[in-house]
Amino acid sequence: MNYSTKVVLRAVKDPKRQVVLEYSAAPTTAVQRRLAGKTVVHPVIDLGDYTCRAVIDWVEIDFWFEHQTQFRFVRDVLTPIIGRQPYVEPLDPGSGNVSTEFRVKVQEPTLDLLGQCERALDREFALQMYGVIHSVEISLDFKPVTSSSDKLGRMVGVLARHLFPDRDFMTVGPDRPRFLSNRKEPTFIIGANNLLSSHADRPAPIDATFYVGRRDGQVRWRVMEKLIDNQNIEAGTWDDLPVSEHRARIEVTLDRQELIDLGINFLDDLRRFNFARLQGRYFQFMVPTFENQFAGKRPAQKALEIDRWRRFVSAGIVGVIAMEQKRESFRKGARPELKKLLRAKGLKIRPLTRLGSGASGSFLAYKALNARAAMALEKLGHREGE
């Protein structure tokens, strides 16, 4: 198969910045029929050049008090404990903006710190019940051992292209893969009318933020270069991180229903939770496979496979999934008419193959990257369980 194994990753904020991400191709050693006779491509990147650390980026907790109060009094109780003002929102407030229900968001907390917050609120306002965890954001940070803009951009390219969110993210428009840079509105990587072809794809720049999943969904992913901290969007303020702290980051936000499915309701549930479980469900990475035998293949079939490679280059695994699903839908939709045409000629149509139609399709696990993610998440659990 003829495809370039060098992918040029470009930036949008600095148009002169370019990073080359190279791929190596090798025959698969998998025994599954769906992968027999195919070539697997891996990014040429030394994961040992990066540290990998999992962190709890933020937690939102809902509290119910015995008596009404205003959000500023809740904030005043928590600020000395946290060391900065948390975000506090009254839920269903009444006259005077008072309420008995509040949502508190704490940035970069430890579970011990959250426990201190809960006990302080109970002393001050008398909790009706333990605080219910509404949403959590977990991040994996890949930091170059030796500071390097190229290594940073290369890892962002790998994370965005090899992420495998094992769920439907194409049916609902706002779920679809997209990126946000300097513009207020996101740019969708794959046009709604171009799922079958890569010709109109818009690859995410390495200095933009890559998204999968809508903002108000139960789970959503973000991949970015982490160059700033303590950002306050409303105030337009942030802290620039030193170059030595620049890292490639993948964030997963889990909302209420997703947490229920994981068995997380209260703070104690989060303390007992095995964070390594998150790897296979949310921090899963795959590598694609491609046809490597073209003997007897028609030019149209070759062109389709080459376009599939181009889709991977521009939109990654999530883009290839969208293409494969659309092609399968197209073939099924065209079969009744094709059957009529062939029957008129005394011919029969071949049965549809189910090879490669499972959840993982024509992909293989990116074992090295998955292992780094699992180890980092396990260490997060050990730190929080101390």
C-alpha positions as CSV (number, residue, x, y, z in Angstrom):
1,M,0.0,0.0,0.0
2,N,1.4,3.4,-0.9
3,Y,1.0,5.9,1.9
4,S,3.4,8.4,3.5
5,T,4.5,7.3,7.0
6,K,5.5,10.8,7.9
7,V,2.7,13.1,9.2
8,V,3.3,16.9,9.5
9,L,1.6,18.3,12.5
10,R,1.0,22.0,12.2
11,A,0.2,24.8,14.7
12,V,-2.3,27.6,14.2
13,K,-1.0,30.2,16.7
14,D,2.5,30.0,15.2
15,P,2.0,29.0,11.5
16,K,5.8,28.5,11.2
17,R,5.7,25.7,13.8
18,Q,5.7,22.2,12.4
19,V,6.3,18.8,14.0
20,V,6.9,15.6,12.2
21,L,5.2,12.4,13.5
22,E,6.6,9.3,11.8
23,Y,4.8,5.9,11.6
24,S,6.3,2.5,11.2
25,A,4.4,-0.2,9.4
26,A,4.7,-4.0,10.0
27,P,2.6,-7.1,9.3
28,T,0.1,-7.9,12.1
29,T,0.9,-10.9,14.3
30,A,-2.7,-11.2,15.4
31,V,-4.5,-14.4,14.7
32,Q,-8.1,-13.0,14.4
33,R,-9.5,-13.3,10.9
34,R,-10.5,-9.7,10.9
35,L,-6.8,-8.7,11.1
36,A,-5.2,-11.5,9.0
37,G,-3.0,-10.2,6.1
38,K,-3.0,-6.6,7.3
39,T,-0.4,-4.1,8.2
40,V,-0.4,-2.3,11.6
41,V,1.1,1.2,12.0
42,H,2.6,2.5,15.2
43,P,3.8,6.0,15.9
44,V,7.6,6.3,16.2
45,I,7.7,7.8,19.6
46,D,9.7,6.8,22.7
47,L,7.3,6.9,25.6
48,G,10.3,6.7,27.9
49,D,11.1,10.3,26.9
50,Y,8.0,11.4,28.9
51,T,6.8,11.1,32.5
52,C,3.2,10.2,32.9
53,R,1.1,11.4,35.9
54,A,-2.6,11.1,36.5
55,V,-4.3,13.9,38.5
56,I,-7.8,14.8,39.7
57,D,-8.2,18.1,37.9
58,W,-11.4,19.1,39.7
59,V,-14.4,17.8,41.5
60,E,-18.0,19.2,41.7
61,I,-20.0,18.2,44.8
62,D,-23.6,18.9,45.6
63,F,-24.5,19.7,49.3
64,W,-27.8,20.1,51.0
65,F,-28.0,22.2,54.2
66,E,-30.6,22.2,57.0
67,H,-31.1,26.0,56.7
68,Q,-30.9,28.5,53.8
69,T,-27.9,30.7,53.3
70,Q,-26.1,32.6,50.5
71,F,-23.3,31.3,48.4
72,R,-20.8,33.8,49.7
73,F,-21.0,32.4,53.3
74,V,-20.4,28.9,51.9
75,R,-17.4,30.2,50.0
76,D,-16.1,32.0,53.1
77,V,-16.0,28.6,55.0
78,L,-14.2,26.8,52.2
79,T,-11.6,29.4,51.1
80,P,-9.3,29.1,54.2
81,I,-9.2,25.3,53.8
82,I,-8.6,25.3,50.0
83,G,-6.3,28.3,49.9
84,R,-8.2,30.1,47.2
85,Q,-11.8,30.8,46.4
86,P,-13.8,27.8,45.1
87,Y,-16.7,28.1,42.7
88,V,-19.9,28.0,44.6
89,E,-23.3,27.9,42.9
90,P,-26.7,28.0,44.6
91,L,-29.1,25.4,43.2
92,D,-32.8,26.5,42.8
93,P,-32.2,29.8,44.7
94,G,-35.1,31.7,46.2
95,S,-35.6,35.4,47.0
96,G,-32.3,37.0,48.0
97,N,-30.4,34.3,46.2
98,V,-30.5,32.1,49.2
99,S,-30.8,28.3,49.0
100,T,-30.3,25.1,50.9
101,E,-28.6,23.4,47.9
102,F,-25.2,24.3,46.6
103,R,-22.7,23.0,44.0
104,V,-19.1,23.4,45.0
105,K,-16.2,23.0,42.5
106,V,-12.7,22.5,43.8
107,Q,-9.7,22.6,41.5
108,E,-6.9,20.1,41.9
109,P,-8.1,18.7,45.2
110,T,-6.9,15.8,47.2
111,L,-9.6,13.6,48.6
112,D,-8.4,14.4,52.1
113,L,-8.9,18.1,51.3
114,L,-12.4,17.4,50.1
115,G,-13.1,15.6,53.4
116,Q,-12.0,18.6,55.3
117,C,-14.4,20.8,53.3
118,E,-17.3,18.4,53.9
119,R,-16.8,18.4,57.7
120,A,-16.4,22.2,57.8
121,L,-19.7,22.7,55.9
122,D,-21.4,20.2,58.2
123,R,-20.2,22.1,61.3
124,E,-21.3,25.5,59.9
125,F,-24.6,24.6,58.1
126,A,-25.6,21.1,59.3
127,L,-25.7,18.8,56.2
128,Q,-28.9,16.9,55.5
129,M,-26.7,14.1,53.9
130,Y,-23.2,13.5,52.7
131,G,-22.2,15.5,49.7
132,V,-23.0,13.9,46.3
133,I,-20.3,13.9,43.7
134,H,-21.8,15.5,40.6
135,S,-18.9,15.4,38.2
136,V,-15.1,14.7,38.2
137,E,-12.4,15.5,35.7
138,I,-9.4,13.2,35.6
139,S,-6.3,14.1,33.5
140,L,-3.2,12.3,32.3
141,D,-0.1,14.5,31.8
142,F,2.7,13.5,29.5
143,K,5.7,15.8,30.3
144,P,8.9,15.5,28.2
145,V,11.8,14.5,30.5
146,T,13.9,17.1,28.6
147,S,11.8,20.2,27.7
148,S,11.1,20.1,23.9
149,S,8.4,21.8,21.9
150,D,8.7,19.1,19.2
151,K,8.2,16.3,21.8
152,L,5.3,18.1,23.3
153,G,3.5,18.6,19.9
154,R,4.3,15.0,18.9
155,M,2.6,13.6,22.0
156,V,-0.4,15.8,21.5
157,G,-0.6,14.4,18.0
158,V,-0.4,10.8,19.2
159,L,-3.0,11.2,22.0
160,A,-5.5,12.9,19.6
161,R,-5.0,10.3,16.8
162,H,-5.0,7.2,18.9
163,L,-7.8,7.9,21.4
164,F,-10.5,5.2,21.2
165,P,-13.7,6.3,22.9
166,D,-15.8,3.1,22.8
167,R,-19.2,4.7,22.3
168,D,-21.3,6.6,19.8
169,F,-20.0,10.1,19.3
170,M,-21.4,10.7,15.8
171,T,-25.2,10.5,16.1
172,V,-25.5,13.7,18.1
173,G,-23.8,16.6,16.2
174,P,-22.2,18.4,19.2
175,D,-20.5,15.1,20.2
176,R,-18.4,14.9,17.1
177,P,-14.6,15.4,17.1
178,R,-13.7,19.1,16.8
179,F,-11.1,21.6,17.9
180,L,-11.0,25.0,19.4
181,S,-8.2,27.5,18.9
182,N,-8.5,31.3,18.8
183,R,-12.0,31.2,17.5
184,K,-15.0,31.2,19.8
185,E,-16.8,28.5,17.7
186,P,-15.3,25.0,17.3
187,T,-14.2,23.6,14.0
188,F,-15.5,20.1,13.3
189,I,-12.7,17.9,12.0
190,I,-15.2,15.8,9.9
191,G,-18.0,17.5,8.1
192,A,-21.5,16.0,8.7
193,N,-21.8,15.3,4.9
194,N,-18.3,14.0,4.4
195,L,-18.1,10.9,6.6
196,L,-17.3,8.7,3.6
197,S,-14.4,10.7,2.3
198,S,-11.4,12.6,3.8
199,H,-11.3,15.3,1.2
200,A,-12.9,18.0,3.5
201,D,-11.3,16.9,6.8
202,R,-9.8,19.6,9.0
203,P,-7.0,18.2,11.2
204,A,-6.7,19.7,14.7
205,P,-3.6,21.9,15.1
206,I,-1.2,20.8,17.8
207,D,-1.7,24.0,19.8
208,A,-5.5,23.9,19.6
209,T,-7.8,21.9,22.0
210,F,-9.2,18.6,20.5
211,Y,-12.6,17.5,21.8
212,V,-14.8,14.4,21.6
213,G,-18.2,14.5,23.3
214,R,-20.5,17.5,23.9
215,R,-20.0,19.9,26.8
216,D,-23.2,18.8,28.6
217,G,-22.7,15.1,27.9
218,Q,-22.1,12.4,30.5
219,V,-18.5,11.9,29.3
220,R,-16.2,14.1,27.2
221,W,-12.6,14.1,26.2
222,R,-10.1,16.9,25.6
223,V,-6.5,16.8,24.3
224,M,-4.2,19.8,24.5
225,E,-0.8,21.3,25.2
226,K,-0.9,22.3,28.9
227,L,1.0,25.6,28.9
228,I,-1.0,27.7,31.5
229,D,-2.7,27.1,34.8
230,N,-5.3,28.7,37.1
231,Q,-7.2,30.1,34.2
232,N,-10.2,32.3,34.9
233,I,-12.1,32.6,31.7
234,E,-14.5,35.2,33.0
235,A,-11.8,37.4,34.4
236,G,-9.4,36.7,31.5
237,T,-6.5,35.8,33.8
238,W,-4.1,32.8,33.9
239,D,-0.6,31.8,35.1
240,D,2.0,30.9,32.5
241,L,3.7,27.6,33.3
242,P,7.5,27.5,33.1
243,V,8.7,25.7,30.0
244,S,9.9,22.8,32.2
245,E,6.3,22.2,33.2
246,H,4.8,22.2,29.7
247,R,3.0,18.9,29.0
248,A,0.6,17.1,26.7
249,R,-2.7,16.5,28.5
250,I,-5.7,14.3,28.0
251,E,-8.7,15.1,30.2
252,V,-11.8,13.0,30.7
253,T,-14.9,14.6,32.4
254,L,-17.4,12.3,34.0
255,D,-20.8,13.6,34.9
256,R,-23.4,12.2,37.2
257,Q,-24.8,9.3,35.3
258,E,-21.4,8.1,34.3
259,L,-20.3,8.2,38.0
260,I,-23.4,6.3,39.0
261,D,-22.4,3.6,36.5
262,L,-19.0,3.4,38.1
263,G,-20.5,3.1,41.6
264,I,-19.4,6.6,42.7
265,N,-21.9,8.6,44.7
266,F,-20.2,10.0,47.8
267,L,-16.7,11.0,48.7
268,D,-16.0,7.6,50.4
269,D,-16.9,5.9,47.1
270,L,-14.2,7.9,45.4
271,R,-11.7,7.1,48.2
272,R,-12.3,3.3,47.7
273,F,-12.5,3.6,43.9
274,N,-9.9,1.7,41.8
275,F,-8.7,4.5,39.4
276,A,-7.0,2.0,37.2
277,R,-10.5,0.9,36.0
278,L,-10.7,4.2,34.1
279,Q,-8.0,3.1,31.7
280,G,-10.0,0.6,29.7
281,R,-13.1,2.6,29.7
282,Y,-11.9,6.2,29.1
283,F,-8.1,6.3,28.6
284,Q,-8.0,3.6,25.9
285,F,-5.7,3.9,22.8
286,M,-5.7,1.9,19.6
287,V,-3.5,1.6,16.5
288,P,-5.1,1.1,13.0
289,T,-4.5,-1.6,10.5
290,F,-4.6,-1.4,6.7
291,E,-4.7,-3.8,3.8
292,N,-1.2,-4.8,2.6
293,Q,-2.1,-7.2,-0.2
294,F,-3.4,-5.6,-3.3
295,A,-3.1,-8.5,-5.7
296,G,-6.3,-8.6,-7.7
297,K,-7.7,-5.5,-6.0
298,R,-9.5,-3.1,-8.2
299,P,-8.3,0.6,-8.4
300,A,-11.4,1.7,-6.6
301,Q,-10.7,-0.6,-3.7
302,K,-7.1,0.7,-3.5
303,A,-8.3,4.3,-3.5
304,L,-10.8,3.6,-0.7
305,E,-8.0,2.2,1.5
306,I,-5.6,5.1,0.7
307,D,-8.4,7.5,1.7
308,R,-8.9,5.6,4.9
309,W,-5.2,6.3,5.7
310,R,-5.7,9.9,5.0
311,R,-8.8,10.0,7.3
312,F,-6.6,8.5,10.0
313,V,-3.9,11.2,9.5
314,S,-6.4,14.0,9.7
315,A,-8.9,12.7,12.2
316,G,-7.3,9.7,14.0
317,I,-9.1,6.6,15.2
318,V,-12.3,8.5,15.9
319,G,-12.4,9.6,12.3
320,V,-11.7,6.1,10.9
321,I,-14.5,4.7,13.1
322,A,-16.9,7.3,11.6
323,M,-15.8,6.4,8.0
324,E,-16.1,2.6,8.6
325,Q,-19.6,3.0,10.1
326,K,-20.8,5.2,7.3
327,R,-19.4,2.8,4.6
328,E,-21.1,-0.1,6.3
329,S,-24.4,1.8,6.4
330,F,-24.0,2.8,2.7
331,R,-23.3,-0.9,1.7
332,K,-26.4,-2.1,3.5
333,G,-28.5,0.6,2.0
334,A,-27.4,-0.1,-1.5
335,R,-27.8,-3.9,-1.3
336,P,-31.6,-4.2,-2.2
337,E,-31.1,-2.3,-5.5
338,L,-27.9,-4.2,-6.3
339,K,-29.7,-7.6,-5.7
340,K,-32.3,-6.6,-8.3
341,L,-29.7,-5.7,-10.9
342,L,-27.7,-8.9,-10.4
343,R,-30.8,-11.1,-10.3
344,A,-31.8,-9.7,-13.7
345,K,-28.5,-10.9,-15.0
346,G,-28.8,-14.3,-13.3
347,L,-26.1,-13.5,-10.7
348,K,-26.1,-13.5,-6.9
349,I,-24.7,-11.0,-4.5
350,R,-22.0,-12.1,-2.1
351,P,-22.9,-12.1,1.6
352,L,-21.8,-9.2,3.7
353,T,-18.7,-9.9,5.8
354,R,-18.9,-9.2,9.5
355,L,-15.1,-9.2,9.9
356,G,-13.9,-6.0,11.5
357,S,-17.4,-4.9,12.5
358,G,-17.0,-5.3,16.3
359,A,-16.4,-2.5,18.8
360,S,-12.6,-2.5,18.0
361,G,-13.2,-3.0,14.3
362,S,-9.9,-3.0,12.4
363,F,-7.8,-1.7,15.3
364,L,-5.3,-3.2,17.7
365,A,-4.6,-2.1,21.3
366,Y,-1.8,0.4,21.6
367,K,-0.3,-1.7,24.4
368,A,2.6,0.5,25.4
369,L,0.5,3.7,25.8
370,N,-2.3,1.9,27.5
371,A,0.2,0.4,30.0
372,R,1.6,3.9,30.8
373,A,-2.0,5.2,31.3
374,A,-3.0,2.3,33.6
375,M,0.2,2.7,35.7
376,A,-0.4,6.4,36.2
377,L,-4.0,5.9,37.2
378,E,-3.0,3.1,39.6
379,K,-0.5,5.5,41.2
380,L,-3.2,8.1,41.6
381,G,-5.2,5.7,43.6
382,H,-2.2,4.9,45.8
383,R,-1.6,8.6,46.5
384,E,-5.2,9.3,47.3
385,G,-5.5,6.2,49.5
386,E,-2.6,7.1,51.7
